[in-house]
Amino acid sequence: MESIKEIFRIGKGPSSSHTMGPQRAAKAFAKRYPKARRFEVTLYGSLAATGKGHMTDQAIEEILQEIAPVKIIWRPDIFLTIHPNGMEFKAFDENDNATTPWIVYSIGGGALSEGKGSKDPFLTPQIYPLSTISEIKKWCERTGCTYWEYVEQCEGPKIWDYLTEVWKAMQDSIERGIDTEGRLPGPLNLQRKASNYYIRATSYRSSIQSRSLVYAYTLAVSEENAAGGTIVTAPTCGACGVVPGVLYFLAKHHGFNDEKILHALATAGLFGNVVKQNASISGADVGCQGEVGVACAMASAAGCQLFGGSPSQIEYAAEMGLEHHLGMTCDPGLWTRSDTMYRTQCFRSLSCIRFTALRHDGRW
């Protein structure tokens, strides 16, 4: 598996697949053709179907227009074979001759792929020898270590410096979101609500205050994401509020120090990484279950660890978090594909035998 740095990316919202990924692709293409006279970018499938709302065109134009004019072509009716989030980049010279088209895919979490398997130029080093929770849990039981220690062993001690940046960015996004009022960008003219929810939550009795505060913190990050603010993918922009909302609450109201929070983040990243490796975290590919479902699994694993859970209990918490989001197939990319394989892959990747949602006749 890759580094958990690929799960926790610091960047601007509102979408890791529709904004971060395309902008990263535009930067790569701009470096190839710094003297182009014009650009043409075709967006396919799910990327085109929801791209205007996600400001995909603006993310691409922000980079390429510094060099030359850009034409965006929307093709939501065409799904390329590798992934629903396909893009085709072309550059034109002074004689209006086009370069060889570059096809690239935004595969979730801000990651890119050319769909070339082991020869893909966007592949990052595989630094985790074990890629299922079953295998990692056995390692924990054999060594007496926990999941975060496995992360440290594979990533090296510098991972804590990176996670410190991640935790700082998460806290900042919550605090900005709570302090900011007014309208969110877009034609719906939606008002921010996190600030009001937070104020109300502080006045509630203790029995309901905790859940209200978690909701306010999570909504604060989500609104920052919707406004194009700086957030952390966890594992994506669309699900960026869950992990920081939970951890911020536990840090502020249960007294967990930064060191314990960083350990919890490492465990959360490991569980998100396992699903990304064996299934998908792309909403266009597998629906919202791949984003908010995985985010819930990550937060559940982190929270269980903070309260002293064993490796088996942490695994069970993550499985329960994911299980109750299965079937969330609200992305247009799912119009053309079944999510049954994803369900199977997720359960296998977490190595669970608790198929409580699967009836004997095979229906969900």
Beta strands, then each sheet from edge to edge (+ up, - down):
strand 1: 10-12
strand 2: 38-44
strand 3: 70-75
strand 4: 86-92
strand 5: 102-108
strand 6: 111-113
strand 7: 230-232
sheet 1: 1+ 7-
sheet 2: 3+ 2+ 4- 5+ 6-
end
